[in-house]
Amino acid sequence: MGSGCSLHPSVICPRDLAPLIEPDHPFLTVARQAELLGLPRRSYYYDPADSRAAEALLKRDMDAIDAIYTDYPFYGSRRTQLELVDRYGIDIGRERIRRVMQLLGLEAIYPKPNTSKPGIGLGHMIYPYLLRGVKASYPNHVWGTDITYIRTAEGFVYLVAFIDWFSRYVLSWQLSDTLQHGFVLQALREALCFVADCGLPVPAICNSDQGSHFTSEAYIGMLEKTGIRISMDGHGRCLDNIFTERLWRSVKYENVFPNSYRNLEAAEAGLTEYFTFYNNKRRHQSLDRYTPAQVYFELRTGQY
């Protein structure tokens, strides 16, 4: 019989991490994935009788910590521990919380779950934050963009979106199962094509973080070519892109968490339906109970 540590609520053991290995990963071998997770390759092939219970415990803790982080990205392990007990009745140690946060790529204060790597070196330019004291005052005045992750049964996928700050209207979005730059560039192209097809102007300013996706030569060039001014969050300042952060909270609580998508394809189908609802049906208290589409296309009538 094994040591049983995988069932202990304060410890993540190799057997807990083994289910994260993808045997059909297109780029990483099983051995390389095991190395990155810090466990011996044989752990992947070890399937004790309690493995399902260990997986269930790990998933429970990941879901709960992810939900708390979505509400309070500035919480560290101490306050997360208290919130776990208050909200879910989960009493686990701070060391396990830290390990689960590492597993999810979460870091207190800095809002991104390790989806944005800083752009360093040639072809990566950092721009100042242009929106301090500036309030978006009309559609396409300011756009915001960001990347978050979506957890599926088969692994993580990554979501990028472009949102109009004034109306909260989501202009475009893309999912990817890797963090290569192409899906961000595609989303930007779609947002620019959308306003062109609608006969609307491009935004005056587009704001992002300082990640390599948003400091690459291709991304910067696409914005500069259209005359859009570039703004970037200060390092570690989650409130600099607050409207996009609020969008992620809505997406996760209202769609991702309740549906528990199996894979990228299922998430894409579900999010297509959700963003249609979000733009056209979901009324926002901050918009005087109008929908983003009503505000973006200036269709408000004075009644709702």
Residue pairs with C-beta under 8 A, 6 or more apart in sequence:
2 15
2 48
2 50
3 13
4 50
5 11
5 13
6 13
6 15
6 16
6 48
6 50
6 51
6 53
6 54
6 57
7 50
7 53
7 54
7 57
9 57
9 90
9 91
9 92
9 93
9 96
10 92
10 93
10 95
10 96
11 95
11 96
12 58
12 96
12 99
12 100
12 103
13 54
14 39
14 40
14 43
15 43
15 46
15 48
15 51
15 54
16 54
16 55
16 57
16 58
17 37
17 38
17 39
17 43
17 103
18 39
18 43
18 44
18 46
18 51
19 51
19 55
19 58
20 33
20 37
20 103
20 155
21 30
21 33
21 34
21 37
21 44
22 28
22 33
22 154
22 155
23 30
23 44
25 33
28 36
30 41
30 44
31 41
34 40
34 41
34 43
34 44
35 41
58 100
60 90
61 90
61 92
61 96
61 97
61 100
62 100
62 103
62 104
62 151
63 151
63 257
64 84
64 87
64 88
64 90
65 80
65 84
65 97
65 100
65 101
65 104
65 106
66 104
66 106
66 151
66 252
67 252
67 253
67 257
68 75
68 80
68 83
68 84
68 87
69 75
69 80
69 101
69 104
69 106
69 113
70 248
70 249
70 252
70 253
71 249
72 79
72 80
72 83
73 108
73 109
73 110
73 111
73 238
73 245
74 108
74 109
74 238
75 83
75 108
76 108
77 94
77 97
77 98
77 101
77 108
78 94
80 97
80 101
81 92
81 93
81 94
81 97
84 90
84 91
84 92
84 97
85 91
101 107
101 108
104 113
105 113
105 114
105 115
105 149
106 113
106 114
107 113
107 114
109 236
109 238
110 236
110 238
111 238
111 241
111 245
112 146
112 147
112 148
112 209
112 211
113 148
113 149
115 147
115 148
115 149
115 158
115 179
115 211
116 147
116 209
116 210
116 211
116 212
116 213
116 214
117 179
117 211
117 212
118 210
118 211
118 212
119 125
119 126
119 210
119 211
119 212
119 214
119 215
119 216
120 212
123 216
123 217
124 212
124 215
124 216
124 217
125 215
125 220
126 210
126 215
126 232
127 230
127 231
127 232
128 231
128 232
129 207
129 231
129 232
129 233
129 234
129 237
129 240
130 205
130 207
130 229
130 231
131 142
131 205
131 207
131 231
131 240
134 142
134 205
136 142
136 164
136 165
136 166
137 166
138 166
139 164
139 166
139 167
139 169
139 200
139 295
139 296
139 297
139 298
140 164
140 166
140 195
140 200
140 201
140 202
140 203
140 204
141 165
141 166
141 203
141 204
141 205
142 164
142 165
142 166
142 203
142 204
142 205
142 206
142 207
143 162
143 163
143 164
143 165
143 171
143 191
143 203
143 205
143 206
143 207
143 228
144 162
144 163
144 165
144 206
144 207
144 208
144 241
144 243
144 244
145 160
145 161
145 162
145 163
145 184
145 187
145 188
145 206
145 207
145 208
145 214
145 244
146 160
146 161
146 208
146 209
146 241
146 244
146 245
146 248
147 158
147 159
147 160
147 179
147 184
147 211
147 213
148 158
148 159
148 248
148 251
148 252
149 156
149 157
149 158
149 159
150 156
150 157
150 158
150 159
150 175
150 256
150 261
150 267
150 271
151 256
152 261
152 262
152 263
152 264
152 266
152 267
153 260
153 261
153 262
153 263
154 262
154 263
154 264
155 177
155 263
156 177
157 175
157 176
157 177
157 263
157 264
157 267
158 175
158 176
158 177
158 178
158 179
158 183
159 173
159 174
159 175
159 251
159 271
160 173
160 174
160 176
160 183
160 184
160 187
160 213
161 170
161 172
161 173
161 187
161 244
161 247
162 170
162 171
162 172
162 173
162 187
162 188
162 191
162 206
163 169
163 170
163 171
163 243
163 244
163 247
164 171
164 203
164 292
164 296
165 207
165 243
166 295
166 296
167 287
167 292
167 293
167 295
167 296
168 243
168 247
168 284
168 286
168 287
168 292
168 295
169 279
169 292
169 293
169 295
169 296
170 247
170 275
170 278
170 279
170 292
171 190
171 191
171 194
171 195
172 187
172 188
172 190
172 191
172 194
173 187
173 271
173 275
174 183
174 184
174 186
174 187
174 190
175 183
175 264
175 267
175 268
175 271
176 182
176 183
176 264
177 264
179 213
181 212
181 213
181 216
181 218
181 219
184 213
184 214
184 219
185 218
185 219
185 222
188 219
188 222
188 223
189 222
192 202
192 222
192 226
195 201
195 202
202 226
202 227
202 228
203 228
204 228
204 229
205 228
205 229
205 230
205 231
206 223
206 228
206 229
206 230
206 231
207 231
207 232
207 233
207 240
207 241
208 214
208 230
208 231
208 232
208 233
208 241
209 232
209 233
209 241
210 232
210 233
210 235
213 219
214 232
215 232
220 230
223 230
224 230
233 240
233 241
234 240
238 245
239 245
250 278
250 282
251 271
251 274
251 278
254 274
255 270
255 271
255 274
256 267
259 266
259 270
261 267
261 270
278 292
279 291
279 292
279 293
279 296
280 291
280 292
280 293
281 291
282 291
282 292
283 289
283 290
283 291
283 304
284 290
284 291
284 292
287 294
287 295
288 300
288 304
289 304
290 300
290 304
293 299
294 300
